[in-house]
Amino acid sequence: MWILKVAVTRPIFRQWLITASIGLFAVAGGAQAQTTPQADQEIKGLLDFVARSECKFVRNGSEYPGPEARAHLEKKLNYLEGKDLVNSAEDFIDLAASKSSMNGKAYEVRCSAGVQPTSTWLKTELQRQRQLH
């Protein structure tokens, strides 16, 4: 008799466990990732840096001046924030400002000192900004 109860109870317990797990993931997945005020300030500082820069932003083989580069990066940032994927300035750099989401090709900046990956350029600027604050 006991074996019969275990055999009947086990599928019910398994179904309950699956349902509870799905519910837990739904609640956790629904939690919105929020950037901190510091991260917001750092990202804005990086976008301002891009807009003011004399460097040319190279994306998909074409060069863009700072204000156009900023506008493009803001569009990507808004998209990523809508998906709750940006929690820090590093997330912004890695997910929005490092490479094309269309073809995966790395972004570059052409400055008077030479060419470098945008991710390196922005991470250096982020460190500089953090030292000032």
Steps between C-alpha positions, in 0.01 A plus 500: 500500500779743590674437166181590316473832689862590419447414135189720481646783712832526314351629167283749690801624697708522184227705327475727804879546505506591130213747544665659804832531315335669202325741736826580676677572172211717384518708818879526484491577128241771557727685741624807324872562489560857600814700454621684803520879497879462479472274193256743336742786564795300364313400184390859442862608551616250238234612253602863555863400445411335169298802385779748582782291360692603190553129428305329223282209601538212253197277468450242224776658291364857515625792708266712712564817700444501876140628506386234251688231690332609822155486338569147375628383839200656676264303274681179586502591869126569501435164334719315752347683795157399372621140525643566849852408387699803617593525867831684476719716280696185416180335376437804281851477354494124450145467366439828315829670420743222408366338185226492244198300607432436131828337395707477820780718356685701766453876508813715483593861556746688280672770696809709434698253713383203291228238473376292790198289593216710634474274804861578600452871436183517711633284784803730525268802515279330760803444724604864453151619596493274806833641621354852481201409718 
